[in-house]
């Protein structure tokens, strides 16, 4: 029995970056031998064991054979006769198909170290095309290692394109797809993930609504101010630069999907408040079963981001309606997340990289003014039920009118 460190731990050590998780591979052992040594079996599809002391996962060397559609359409075979090379060849990329023995000696049958040095993401074998999930995985790796100068090998990109055109991506479960999307969006350059999916024709299979944002015919020169798809990529990159959380990045990706064809034909357009169709945003949310927090914020940003841009032009009644819609009294952070997503949009649309976004401070001030209204005095005056609710709304409206007048007066004097 031989134990090897494999996959990402080997790759990242060679790259000189921190290693977070370690995968262990056991060659030449049986299930019975592992259990006799105290390892606890946990794998349902193939033998995986938990180390009795460290709690780390150890998998038996295995081969796999395509037996159906999608990520789960494989038959696995694990036995003591499976060699290290046979196990490594089933992996996705050469940089993930390296192993180290207990003495730190590198086993690299598919030249992963060379590809690391060349900053190349290259598939290990033609069997790469059998697993559609690998399209998303490679796009995610491209996003992760983009800051280090990695690129996808042309032949690997071609295989990804073949997978996209085969219809196999439709067999992926929402849960598996979302796991890759979630991890990719939290990389330092998540826009690369979307770019790669579009380049290999997978974006129109997975997110046709996002793919439709790109329209090269609008300009002969790529420009984020003219191309709605490039603008979306820029907003996503800006959100990552500001270290915003997942649900805000998801909202940044989807916020322009609510535009009608009439609105799209006017793009790039002034920041105007127009009713939008949320059906496309709902469709993407549901297709990947995005977490509730992601779904809610994406819909709210899609519907109201123009209101945020035009905040200084909203009257007190419209301001109050906006604040009520976000339930700022019980969920103040959601309103902050909304403002953050809108600011990313405005910075990319109006080139505000080094300028302030006054709408943010203005809306925060409006929220504070509305929340400052207390119900105690109204209750003490004997108001209850509907009358109390109407009185609170009236007082909040007055507070917003005073706030708005004060802020506009101060702005006019500057």
C-alpha positions in Angstrom: 0.0 0.0 0.0 1.3 3.4 -1.0 -0.1 6.8 0.0 0.3 9.9 -2.2 -0.6 13.6 -1.9 -2.4 14.5 -5.1 -4.2 17.3 -7.0 -4.5 20.8 -5.8 -2.1 20.5 -2.8 0.7 19.5 -5.1 -0.2 22.1 -7.7 -0.4 25.0 -5.3 2.8 24.0 -3.5 4.7 24.1 -6.8 3.1 27.5 -7.6 4.3 28.8 -4.2 0.8 29.7 -3.0 -0.9 28.6 0.3 -2.3 25.1 0.3 -5.8 24.9 1.9 -7.0 21.3 1.4 -5.0 18.1 0.9 -6.3 15.2 -1.1 -4.8 11.8 -0.4 -4.7 8.8 -2.7 -4.1 5.2 -1.7 -2.7 2.8 -4.2 -2.6 -1.0 -3.7 -5.1 -1.3 -0.8 -8.5 -2.9 -0.4 -11.5 -1.6 1.4 -11.0 -4.3 4.1 -7.4 -3.2 4.7 -8.4 0.4 5.1 -11.1 -0.4 7.6 -8.7 -2.7 9.5 -6.4 0.3 9.9 -9.2 2.4 11.4 -10.3 4.4 8.4 -14.0 5.1 8.2 -15.7 4.7 4.8 -17.8 7.6 3.6 -17.9 7.3 -0.2 -21.2 6.3 -1.7 -20.1 6.1 -5.4 -16.5 5.0 -4.8 -14.3 4.2 -1.8 -13.4 7.2 0.2 -12.2 7.0 3.8 -11.8 9.4 6.8 -8.4 9.1 8.6 -9.0 8.0 12.2 -6.9 10.8 13.7 -6.6 13.7 11.2 -10.2 13.5 9.7 -8.7 14.0 6.2 -10.1 12.1 3.2 -8.2 9.2 1.6 -9.5 7.8 -1.7 -8.6 4.4 -3.2 -7.0 4.6 -6.7 -9.7 4.1 -9.3 -10.6 4.1 -13.0 -13.8 5.4 -14.5 -15.9 4.6 -17.6 -18.6 6.8 -19.2 -21.9 5.1 -18.7 -24.5 7.8 -19.0 -25.1 11.6 -19.4 -23.9 14.3 -17.2 -21.5 14.6 -14.3 -22.8 11.5 -12.6 -22.8 9.3 -15.7 -19.8 7.2 -14.8 -19.0 3.7 -13.6 -16.0 3.6 -11.2 -13.7 0.7 -10.5 -11.4 0.7 -7.5 -9.0 -2.2 -6.7 -5.4 -2.8 -5.6 -4.4 -3.4 -9.2 -5.2 0.2 -10.3 -1.9 2.1 -10.7 -1.1 5.7 -9.8 -0.8 6.6 -13.5 -4.2 5.0 -14.2 -5.8 7.1 -11.5 -4.1 10.3 -12.5 -5.1 10.0 -16.2 -8.8 10.3 -15.3 -8.3 13.8 -13.9 -9.2 17.0 -15.7 -6.0 19.1 -16.1 -2.4 18.1 -16.2 -1.7 20.6 -13.4 -4.1 18.6 -11.3 -2.7 15.2 -12.3 0.5 15.2 -10.2 1.3 13.3 -7.0 3.9 13.3 -4.3 5.0 10.3 -2.3 5.7 10.3 1.5 9.3 11.6 0.8 8.1 14.5 -1.3 9.1 12.9 -4.6 7.0 14.2 -7.5 5.2 11.8 -9.8 4.3 13.7 -13.0 3.4 11.3 -15.8 1.4 13.9 -17.8 3.8 16.9 -17.6 1.8 19.0 -15.2 4.9 20.8 -13.9 5.8 21.9 -17.4 2.3 23.2 -17.9 2.6 25.1 -14.6 5.8 26.7 -15.8 4.1 27.6 -19.1 1.0 28.9 -17.3 -1.1 26.5 -19.3 -4.5 24.9 -18.5 -4.4 21.7 -20.6 -6.5 18.5 -20.4 -4.9 15.2 -19.5 -6.6 13.0 -22.0 -9.4 12.9 -24.5 -11.6 11.4 -21.7 -11.9 15.1 -20.6 -14.8 15.5 -23.0 -16.8 12.8 -21.2 -17.5 15.0 -18.1 -19.5 18.2 -18.9 -18.8 19.7 -15.5 -15.2 20.1 -16.5 -16.3 23.0 -18.7 -17.2 25.0 -15.6 -14.2 23.7 -13.7 -11.7 24.8 -16.3 -13.4 28.2 -16.6 -13.2 28.5 -12.8 -9.5 27.6 -12.8 -9.0 30.2 -15.6 -10.5 32.8 -13.3 -8.5 31.7 -10.2 -5.2 31.7 -12.0 -5.7 34.6 -14.3 -3.7 36.9 -12.0 -0.7 34.5 -12.5 -1.0 34.7 -16.3 -2.6 31.3 -17.0 -4.4 30.6 -20.2 -6.4 27.6 -21.7 -4.7 25.5 -24.3 -6.4 25.8 -27.7 -7.0 22.1 -27.9 -8.6 22.1 -24.5 -10.8 25.1 -25.4 -11.9 23.2 -28.5 -12.9 20.2 -26.4 -14.9 22.5 -24.1 -16.6 23.9 -27.2 -17.5 20.4 -28.4 -19.0 19.6 -25.0 -21.1 22.7 -25.1 -22.4 21.9 -28.6 -23.2 18.3 -27.6 -26.0 19.3 -25.2 -24.3 17.5 -22.3 -24.3 20.7 -20.2 -28.0 20.4 -20.0 -27.6 17.2 -18.0 -25.7 18.9 -15.2 -27.7 19.2 -12.0 -28.4 22.7 -10.6 -26.5 21.9 -7.4 -23.3 20.9 -9.2 -23.4 23.8 -11.5 -24.1 26.3 -8.7 -21.2 25.0 -6.7 -18.8 25.8 -9.6 -20.5 29.2 -10.3 -20.3 30.2 -6.6 -16.7 29.4 -6.3 -15.8 31.1 -9.6 -17.7 34.3 -8.7 -15.6 34.6 -5.5 -12.3 34.5 -7.3 -10.3 37.7 -7.7 -11.2 37.9 -11.4 -14.7 36.3 -11.7 -15.3 38.0 -15.1 -12.8 35.6 -16.6 -15.1 32.8 -15.7 -17.9 34.3 -17.8 -15.5 35.2 -20.6 -14.3 31.7 -20.9 -17.8 30.2 -20.9 -18.7 32.6 -23.7 -15.6 31.8 -25.7 -16.3 28.1 -25.7 -20.1 28.7 -26.4 -21.1 27.3 -23.0 -22.5 30.6 -21.8 -25.4 30.5 -24.2 -26.2 27.0 -23.0 -26.0 27.7 -19.3 -27.0 31.4 -19.1 -28.5 32.4 -22.5 -29.9 35.5 -20.8 -26.4 36.7 -19.9 -25.0 35.7 -23.3 -27.6 37.8 -25.0 -26.1 40.9 -23.4 -23.1 40.7 -25.7 -23.5 42.4 -29.0 -20.4 43.0 -31.0 -22.3 44.7 -33.7 -22.8 47.8 -31.6 -19.2 48.9 -32.1 -16.2 47.8 -34.2 -14.0 48.5 -31.1 -14.8 46.6 -27.9 -15.8 49.1 -25.3 -17.6 48.5 -22.0 -19.5 51.7 -22.5 -21.1 50.5 -25.7 -21.4 46.7 -25.2 -23.7 45.6 -22.5 -21.9 42.3 -22.1 -18.6 44.0 -21.6 -20.2 46.4 -19.2 -21.5 43.4 -17.1 -18.0 41.9 -17.0 -16.6 45.2 -15.9 -19.2 45.5 -13.1 -18.4 42.0 -11.9 -14.7 42.8 -11.9 -15.3 46.0 -9.9 -17.3 44.0 -7.4 -14.4 41.6 -6.9 -12.0 44.5 -6.6 -14.1 45.9 -3.7 -14.2 42.4 -2.1 -18.0 42.3 -2.1 -19.8 39.1 -1.0 -21.3 36.4 -3.2 -24.9 37.7 -3.3 -23.8 41.2 -4.4 -21.6 39.7 -7.1 -24.5 37.6 -8.3 -26.7 40.7 -8.4 -24.0 42.5 -10.4 -24.0 39.7 -13.0 -27.7 39.7 -13.5 -28.8 43.3 -13.0 -29.1 44.2 -16.6 -31.2 41.2 -17.6 -34.4 43.0 -16.7 -34.2 45.4 -19.6 -36.8 45.2 -22.3 -35.8 45.1 -26.0 -36.8 48.7 -26.3 -34.5 49.6 -23.4 -31.7 47.5 -24.9 -31.9 49.3 -28.2 -31.2 52.6 -26.4 -28.1 51.3 -24.6 -25.9 53.0 -23.7 -28.5 55.3 -22.3 -28.8 57.9 -19.6 -29.6 56.5 -16.2 -33.3 56.7 -16.3 -35.9 55.0 -14.2 -37.9 52.5 -16.2 -39.9 49.5 -15.2 -38.1 46.2 -16.0 -39.1 42.7 -16.7 -37.8 40.4 -14.0 -38.6 37.1 -15.8 -35.0 36.6 -17.1 -33.5 37.2 -13.6 -36.0 34.8 -12.1 -35.2 32.2 -14.8 -31.5 32.2 -14.0 -32.1 32.2 -10.3 -34.3 29.2 -10.6 -32.2 27.3 -13.1 -29.3 27.1 -10.7 -31.3 27.1 -7.5 -29.3 30.0 -6.2 -29.5 30.7 -2.5 -32.4 32.8 -1.3 -30.2 35.7 -0.4 -28.7 35.7 -3.9 -32.1 35.5 -5.6 -33.7 38.3 -3.5 -30.9 40.8 -4.0 -30.6 40.0 -7.8 -34.3 40.8 -8.3 -34.2 43.9 -6.2 -31.1 45.3 -7.9 -32.5 44.4 -11.3 -35.8 46.3 -10.5 -34.4 49.3 -8.7 -30.9 50.1 -9.7 -32.0 53.0 -11.8 -33.8 54.4 -8.8 -30.5 54.3 -6.9 -28.7 56.2 -9.7 -31.5 58.8 -9.7 -31.9 59.0 -6.0 -31.3 62.7 -5.8 -34.2 63.3 -8.2 -36.7 61.1 -6.3 -39.4 63.0 -4.4 -40.0 62.1 -0.7 -42.9 59.7 -1.6 -40.7 57.7 -4.0 -37.9 57.6 -1.5 -40.2 56.2 1.1 -41.5 53.6 -1.2 -38.0 52.5 -2.1 -37.0 52.2 1.5 -40.2 50.3 2.4 -39.5 47.9 -0.5 -36.2 47.0 1.0 -37.6 46.7 4.6 -34.7 48.8 5.9 -36.2 48.7 9.4 -35.6 44.9 9.8 -33.1 44.2 7.1 -30.7 47.2 6.9 -27.8 45.2 5.4 -29.8 44.2 2.3 -30.2 47.9 1.5 -26.4 48.4 2.0 -25.8 45.5 -0.4 -28.2 47.1 -2.9 -26.3 50.4 -2.8 -23.0 48.6 -3.2 -24.2 46.7 -6.4 -25.6 50.0 -7.8 -22.3 51.8 -7.2 -20.4 49.1 -9.0 -22.7 49.6 -12.0 -22.4 53.4 -11.9 -18.6 53.3 -11.6 -18.3 51.2 -14.8 -20.9 53.1 -16.7 -19.8 56.6 -15.8 -16.0 56.1 -15.2 -16.2 57.0 -11.6 -13.2 54.9 -10.5 -11.7 57.6 -8.4 -14.8 59.8 -7.7 -17.5 59.5 -5.1 -20.9 58.1 -5.7 -23.1 60.7 -3.9 -26.2 58.6 -4.2 -24.8 56.1 -1.7 -24.5 58.7 1.1 -27.7 60.3 0.2 -29.7 57.0 0.4 -28.0 56.1 3.7 -29.1 59.5 5.1 -32.6 59.0 3.8 -32.8 55.6 5.5 -31.5 57.1 8.8 -34.1 59.8 8.6 -36.9 57.4 8.1 -35.7 55.0 10.8 -35.4 58.0 13.3 -39.2 58.2 13.4 -40.4 56.5 16.5 -43.9 55.0 17.1 -43.9 55.5 20.9 -45.4 59.0 20.9 -48.0 58.0 18.4 -49.0 55.0 20.5 -49.1 57.2 23.5 -51.5 59.4 21.6 -53.9 56.4 21.5 -53.3 55.4 17.8 -53.6 51.7 17.0 -54.0 49.4 14.0 -54.4 51.0 10.6 -54.5 54.5 12.0 -51.1 53.9 13.7 -49.6 52.6 10.5 -50.8 55.6 8.4 -49.5 58.0 11.1 -46.1 56.4 11.1 -46.0 56.6 7.3 -47.0 60.2 7.4 -44.3 61.1 9.9 -41.6 59.3 7.9 -42.7 61.1 4.8 -42.4 64.4 6.6 -38.9 63.4 7.8 -37.8 62.6 4.3 -39.2 65.8 2.9 -37.1 67.7 5.4 -34.1 65.6 4.8 -34.4 66.0 1.0 -34.9 69.8 1.2 -31.8 70.1 3.5 -29.6 68.0 1.3 -30.6 69.7 -2.0 -30.1 73.1 -0.4 -26.6 72.1 0.8 -25.8 70.7 -2.7 -26.9 73.9 -4.4 -24.6 76.0 -2.2 -21.5 74.0 -3.1 
